[in-house]
Amino acid sequence: MTNIMFDILKSPKLSVEEIKSRIKGSIGKNILFYERLISTNTLAYDIAEKSVEGTVVIADSQERGRGRRGRVWVSPPDKNIYMSVIIKPHLISHDFTLITLMSAVACAEALKRLTDLDIRIKWPNDLILNNKKVGGILTELKTYKKKIIFAVIGIGLNVNVDIDIYPQEIRNISTSLWKESGKIYSRSELIAEILNELDYWYGVLQRGDRFKIISEWKSLSCTLGKEVQIRVNNNCYSGFAESIDDEGMLMLRLSSGELKRISVGDVEAF
Ligand code: BTN
């Protein structure tokens, strides 16, 4: 546990200087900070080709934060983390899922270390605390002839927000670090820890050690070993989440006995 907790009830302001002073690797050396943006992912995607790898776009609030499957990511000011990291991995588009899993592992490890809370991952990359979503990751790629030109890893994390201000449908399934612990956290410290952890796990990915990523993801998973329901496009599959394979695909045992390999979708445990 670190000095990340504050007794005051005010969410500390984001400080780029503080984040930079804590950065150990190349991810986060270059930070673009905005009080307000439409979406950090949208800006990061637009500037990625001309930006140095490891550039991070951070906003204190977003006007139209984007979630997965076209959903809105509610992004009020002063309380939460909204950031997008630009990477340029030597990978093919097929490795998309691994980037996603690697990012979730990095976020979960960083949060666990700084907060001591039991952060888990719901396949593929929802960050879960006490069965509710505390954070999400939106990974977007630019590819050319199946090669990845760049990836933007967008991370949204509910930190000091009172989730009761959110619309009912989000409130029912979401939470924040504050809501679960009653503690106010330094967003700057959290951001630096996440970026340092991302730097480490990105190194693992670049070295091709996908098994290390998969095995860490499995140890953090709250999906495996459960009956789950998965929506993939317009189809819905129910079954037992047996494992993920070495490409990060979910292996779902259907009631028919068939083992279905799922690459994208939304998992709901029931
Ligand atoms: C999800 O639906 O679970 C993914 C949510 C990702 C939200 C983050 S906030 C920072 C970045 N910018 C965006 O517009 N979206 C991502």
Residues whose N, C-alpha, C, O or C-beta is under 5 A from the ligand:
A	BS01	BTN	S39 T40 N41 R64 G65 R66 G67 R68 W73 I81 Y82 M83 G136 I137 L138 G154 I155 G156
